Amino acid sequence: MRREGSATDDWSRPGPTGIAPDSNARLPDDGEEGEHVVIGRLIRRLKISDPPARFQALATNVLRASIGVEAAAWVPAGEHEDVIVSGAVEGMTSRCYRLLGGSPGRDGVHLADAPEAARVALAPPSVRGFAAVGAGSAGALVVVNPVEGRAIGALEIERGQYVASLIAAQSHNARIYADLKDLLFGIIRALTAAIDAKDPYTSGHSERVARIAVRIAEEMGMPPHKRSDLYLTGLLHDVGKIGIDDDVLKKVGALTPEEYRRIQEHVEIGVTILRDLKKLRHILPGVRHHHESLDGTGYPDGLAGDEIPIEARILAVADSFDAMSSNRPYRRRLSPMQIDDILAKGRGSQWDPEVVDALHACRMDVEAIRQKGLGDSLFGVVDVTLGRR
């Protein structure tokens, strides 16, 4: 059996177009071992977050190389879906494969659109030429012309049926995944819209905080998947304000101690709103702790220093920066000089010095983010979130 990653198994590695480079590579003739290698490698590359056509291209290429035929094609049952072809037979078009995949029982029938030598042979193991080796409600997997004059045998048909089953399963699961992605996207957008509707003065604040936080995190060297989590946390960090009374949230004058205590409750309300969404549980620490202070004087838990999650420390700076840069009912936006002065005074006590320094290092980018307003990064982030276990 060939070892994973060896130089002899390049047939299984798709190139830039999703098609493996070596069209003539073969697996060992041992049917059981060869089938195990083919199916195992395809399963390892089966991702429901991938577009179905990508997996179909890989699967047809792997099947063609493993059983040694001139071409293999996945023919979806739906007319609006593209036929995926690996390899080529002179004179054969995608329409020819469509007819082959949709013609069960038409052994030996000539196709007007195919080359003169083209004949249909569905499943009979001794017939050379064409065979729909795996068919079902999702579509058919067609193989064409074994090399070296061989016949299409039972081994090729059985292996094709396995591969066709994997293609159908991936396509079905990818559709479910896309539906879940749309649902989660809608939930997050609905929640952020509810925040903006609650307080028009802070409209767009959550989106800006999310994008500013991601830029700061990038400056600090945070890996991409962590930045994706941070973006979601930023979008939803103030979701708990939905539960705060308007007479407190929108008050123009100074807040009383009791009113300020009620405002502080928004972090815990936010956790309550989000905690039953399993795919969003990983962002709860950032939502809960983005108002903690480095010296332990923040809320709700009075965490200090490294006790505060790094995501919350980054959000604290991004949140404060955007708030100071925006007009509020009780004050006009602060000037850049005033903001820098406040950040300098709070550096090391309210805010993490490393985060403040990262903000200054990418200040021009942050200002550009504030001017651009809403972004379109959510779809990619939802992919990362749904991929969590």
C-alpha positions in Angstrom: 0.0 0.0 0.0 1.3 3.5 -0.8 2.1 5.6 2.1 0.2 8.9 2.6 2.3 11.8 1.3 4.7 9.7 -0.8 5.9 10.8 -4.2 4.0 7.9 -5.9 0.5 9.1 -5.0 0.4 12.4 -6.7 -2.7 11.2 -8.6 -4.8 11.9 -5.5 -3.7 15.5 -5.2 -5.8 18.0 -7.1 -4.2 20.8 -9.0 -5.4 24.4 -9.1 -8.5 23.4 -11.0 -9.4 20.5 -8.7 -8.1 17.9 -11.2 -5.1 15.7 -10.2 -2.1 16.1 -12.5 -1.4 12.5 -13.4 -4.1 11.1 -15.7 -2.6 7.6 -16.1 -1.7 6.8 -12.5 -3.1 3.5 -11.3 -3.6 1.9 -7.9 -2.3 -1.6 -7.2 -4.3 -4.3 -8.9 -5.2 -5.8 -5.5 -8.9 -4.9 -5.5 -9.4 -4.9 -1.8 -6.4 -2.8 -1.0 -7.0 -0.4 -4.0 -10.6 0.2 -3.0 -9.5 0.9 0.6 -7.0 3.5 -0.6 -9.5 5.2 -2.9 -12.4 5.4 -0.5 -10.2 6.3 2.4 -8.5 9.2 0.7 -11.8 10.5 -0.7 -13.4 10.4 2.8 -10.4 12.3 4.3 -11.0 15.0 1.7 -14.8 15.1 2.1 -15.8 18.5 3.5 -19.4 19.6 3.7 -18.4 23.2 3.6 -16.9 22.8 0.1 -19.0 23.4 -3.0 -20.2 20.0 -4.3 -18.6 20.6 -7.7 -15.1 20.7 -6.0 -15.6 17.3 -4.4 -17.2 15.9 -7.6 -14.1 17.0 -9.6 -11.8 15.3 -7.1 -13.8 12.1 -6.9 -14.2 11.6 -10.7 -10.5 12.3 -11.1 -9.5 9.8 -8.4 -11.8 7.1 -9.8 -10.5 7.6 -13.4 -6.9 7.3 -12.2 -7.6 4.3 -9.9 -9.4 2.1 -12.4 -7.6 3.4 -15.5 -10.2 4.7 -17.9 -10.0 7.5 -20.4 -12.7 9.6 -18.7 -15.0 9.6 -15.8 -18.0 11.9 -15.3 -20.5 12.7 -12.6 -23.9 13.4 -14.2 -26.2 15.1 -11.7 -29.9 14.3 -11.8 -30.8 18.0 -11.9 -30.6 19.5 -15.3 -29.5 22.8 -13.9 -26.3 21.3 -12.4 -23.1 21.0 -14.4 -21.7 17.7 -15.6 -18.3 17.2 -14.0 -15.8 15.4 -16.4 -12.3 14.1 -15.6 -10.3 13.2 -18.6 -11.4 13.4 -22.3 -12.6 11.3 -25.1 -12.4 12.8 -28.6 -15.8 14.0 -29.8 -17.4 13.6 -26.4 -19.2 16.7 -25.0 -20.9 17.2 -21.6 -24.2 16.5 -23.4 -23.0 13.1 -24.3 -22.3 12.2 -20.7 -25.7 13.7 -19.7 -27.4 11.2 -22.1 -25.3 8.3 -20.9 -26.1 9.0 -17.2 -29.8 9.3 -18.0 -30.2 6.2 -20.2 -30.5 3.1 -17.9 -31.0 -0.1 -19.8 -30.0 1.3 -23.3 -27.1 -1.1 -23.9 -25.6 -0.6 -27.3 -27.8 2.4 -28.3 -26.0 4.8 -30.5 -26.0 8.5 -29.4 -26.3 11.0 -32.2 -24.2 13.6 -30.2 -21.4 11.2 -29.5 -18.5 10.1 -31.7 -19.2 7.1 -34.1 -17.6 4.6 -31.8 -19.7 5.6 -28.8 -22.0 3.1 -27.4 -23.8 2.9 -24.1 -23.2 -0.1 -21.8 -24.8 0.2 -18.4 -23.3 -2.1 -15.7 -22.7 -5.4 -17.7 -19.2 -6.3 -16.5 -18.0 -7.7 -19.8 -18.8 -4.8 -22.1 -16.1 -2.5 -23.2 -16.8 1.2 -23.7 -19.2 3.1 -21.5 -20.7 2.2 -18.2 -22.8 4.1 -15.6 -21.1 2.4 -12.7 -22.9 4.2 -9.9 -26.4 5.6 -10.3 -29.1 6.9 -7.9 -31.6 9.6 -7.4 -28.7 12.2 -7.0 -27.1 11.3 -10.4 -24.9 8.8 -12.2 -21.2 8.2 -12.3 -20.1 7.3 -15.9 -16.7 5.8 -16.8 -15.5 5.6 -20.4 -13.0 3.3 -22.3 -10.7 1.3 -20.0 -7.1 1.7 -21.1 -5.1 -1.2 -22.7 -8.3 -2.6 -24.2 -9.6 -4.0 -20.9 -13.3 -4.6 -20.2 -15.3 -2.8 -17.5 -15.4 -5.4 -14.8 -17.1 -6.0 -11.5 -14.3 -4.3 -9.5 -14.6 -1.1 -11.5 -18.4 -1.1 -11.1 -18.3 -1.7 -7.4 -15.7 0.9 -6.8 -17.7 3.4 -8.9 -20.7 2.7 -6.8 -18.9 3.5 -3.7 -17.5 6.8 -5.1 -21.0 7.7 -6.5 -22.4 7.2 -3.0 -19.8 9.5 -1.5 -20.5 12.2 -4.1 -24.3 11.9 -3.4 -23.7 12.1 0.4 -21.4 15.1 0.1 -23.8 16.9 -2.2 -26.8 16.3 0.2 -24.8 17.3 3.3 -23.4 20.4 1.5 -27.0 21.6 0.8 -27.9 21.1 4.5 -24.8 23.0 5.5 -25.6 25.9 3.2 -29.1 26.1 4.8 -27.6 26.1 8.3 -25.1 28.8 7.2 -27.9 30.9 5.9 -29.9 30.4 9.1 -27.0 31.3 11.4 -26.1 34.3 9.2 -29.7 35.5 9.5 -29.8 35.1 13.2 -26.6 37.1 13.7 -27.8 39.8 11.3 -31.2 39.9 13.1 -29.5 40.4 16.4 -27.2 43.1 15.3 -30.1 44.9 13.6 -32.1 44.6 16.8 -29.2 46.3 18.7 -29.1 49.1 16.1 -32.8 49.6 16.3 -32.7 49.8 20.0 -30.4 52.8 20.0 -30.2 54.7 16.7 -27.3 56.8 18.1 -25.1 53.7 18.2 -26.3 52.3 14.8 -23.3 50.5 13.1 -21.3 50.5 16.4 -21.2 46.7 16.7 -20.0 46.2 13.2 -17.3 48.9 13.5 -16.1 47.5 16.8 -15.9 44.0 15.3 -13.8 45.2 12.4 -11.6 47.4 14.5 -11.0 44.5 16.9 -10.1 42.2 14.1 -7.6 44.7 12.7 -6.0 45.2 16.1 -5.8 41.4 16.6 -4.1 41.1 13.2 -1.6 43.6 14.3 -1.0 41.5 17.4 -0.4 38.3 15.3 -3.7 36.6 16.3 -4.3 33.6 13.9 -7.2 33.8 11.4 -9.6 31.4 13.1 -9.3 33.4 16.4 -9.9 36.6 14.5 -13.1 35.1 13.0 -14.2 34.3 16.6 -13.4 37.9 17.6 -15.4 39.3 14.7 -18.5 37.5 15.8 -17.9 38.5 19.4 -17.6 42.1 18.3 -20.9 42.0 16.4 -22.8 40.6 19.4 -20.9 42.2 22.3 -23.7 44.6 23.1 -26.7 42.3 22.3 -27.7 42.5 25.9 -28.7 46.1 25.5 -31.9 44.7 23.9 -33.0 44.0 27.5 -32.2 47.5 28.9 -35.1 49.9 29.3 -35.1 52.8 26.8 -35.5 55.4 29.5 -32.1 54.3 30.9 -30.3 53.4 27.6 -31.3 56.6 25.8 -31.1 59.0 28.8 -29.5 62.3 27.8 -28.3 63.5 31.2 -26.0 61.8 33.7 -27.0 58.4 35.0 -27.8 57.7 38.6 -25.8 54.9 40.4 -28.9 52.7 40.0 -29.3 53.5 36.3 -25.6 52.8 35.8 -25.9 49.5 37.5 -28.8 48.6 35.2 -26.7 49.5 32.1 -24.0 47.2 33.4 -26.4 44.3 33.3 -26.3 44.3 29.5 -23.2 42.0 29.5 -25.0 39.3 31.6 -28.2 39.7 29.6 -26.2 39.2 26.4 -24.8 35.9 27.7 -28.3 34.8 28.6 -29.5 35.6 25.1 -26.7 33.7 23.3 -26.0 30.8 25.6 -28.5 28.4 24.0 -27.0 28.9 20.6 -24.5 26.1 20.7 -22.4 27.3 17.8 -22.0 30.7 19.5 -21.0 29.5 23.0 -17.3 30.1 22.3 -17.9 33.9 22.1 -19.6 34.2 25.5 -16.4 35.0 27.5 -15.7 38.0 25.2 -19.4 39.2 25.5 -19.3 38.9 29.2 -16.0 40.4 30.0 -15.5 43.3 27.5 -16.1 45.8 30.3 -13.5 44.4 32.7 -10.5 46.7 33.5 -6.9 45.6 33.7 -6.7 46.8 37.3 -9.7 44.8 38.4 -12.2 47.7 38.7 -14.4 46.7 35.8 -17.5 44.6 35.6 -19.3 42.2 35.9 -16.7 40.0 37.7 -13.8 42.4 38.6 -11.3 40.3 36.6 -7.7 41.7 36.4 -4.7 41.4 34.1 -4.5 38.0 32.3 -7.6 36.8 34.0 -9.5 38.8 31.3 -9.7 36.8 28.1 -7.5 38.4 25.3 -10.6 38.8 23.1 -12.3 40.8 25.8 -9.2 43.0 26.2 -9.1 43.7 22.5 -12.8 44.5 22.4 -12.5 46.8 25.4 -10.1 49.0 23.4 -12.0 48.8 20.1 -15.3 49.5 21.9 -14.0 52.5 23.7 -12.2 53.9 20.7 -15.4 53.8 18.5 -17.5 55.2 21.3 -15.2 58.1 21.8 -15.1 58.7 18.1 -18.9 58.8 17.8 -21.5 61.4 18.7 -23.7 60.5 21.7 -26.9 62.1 23.0 -24.9 63.5 26.0 -21.8 64.7 24.1 -20.2 65.2 20.7 -17.5 63.0 19.4 -14.0 63.6 20.9 -11.1 64.8 18.8 -8.2 62.5 17.9 -6.0 64.3 20.4 -8.6 63.9 23.2 -8.9 60.2 22.4 -5.1 59.7 22.4 -4.9 61.5 25.8 -7.6 59.3 27.3 -6.0 56.1 26.0 -2.6 57.1 27.3 -4.1 57.8 30.8 -5.9 54.4 30.8 -3.0 52.4 29.4 -2.1 49.8 31.9 -5.0 50.5 34.3 -8.2 50.3 32.2 -6.7 48.9 29.0 -4.1 46.3 28.1 -0.9 48.3 27.0 -0.2 45.8 24.2 -3.6 46.3 22.8 -3.4 50.1 23.0 -0.1 50.0 21.3 -1.5 47.8 18.5 -4.3 50.2 18.0 -1.8 53.1 17.5 0.3 51.0 15.1 -2.7 50.5 12.8 -4.5 53.8 13.5 -4.8 54.8 9.9 -6.5 51.5 9.0 -8.8 51.8 12.0 -9.9 55.3 10.9 -10.6 53.9 7.4 -12.7 51.2 8.9 -14.8 53.8 10.7 -15.4 55.7 7.5 -16.4 52.6 5.5 -19.2 51.6 7.9 -20.7 48.1 7.4 -18.7 45.3 6.0 -19.5 42.0 4.3 -17.2 39.7 6.2 -19.9 37.7 8.0 -20.4 34.8 5.5 -16.7 33.7 5.8 -16.9 33.9 9.6 -20.1 31.8 9.7 -18.1 29.1 7.8 -15.5 29.0 10.6 -18.2 29.0 13.3 -20.2 26.1 11.7 -17.0 24.1 11.3 -16.6 24.0 15.1 -17.3 20.8 17.0 
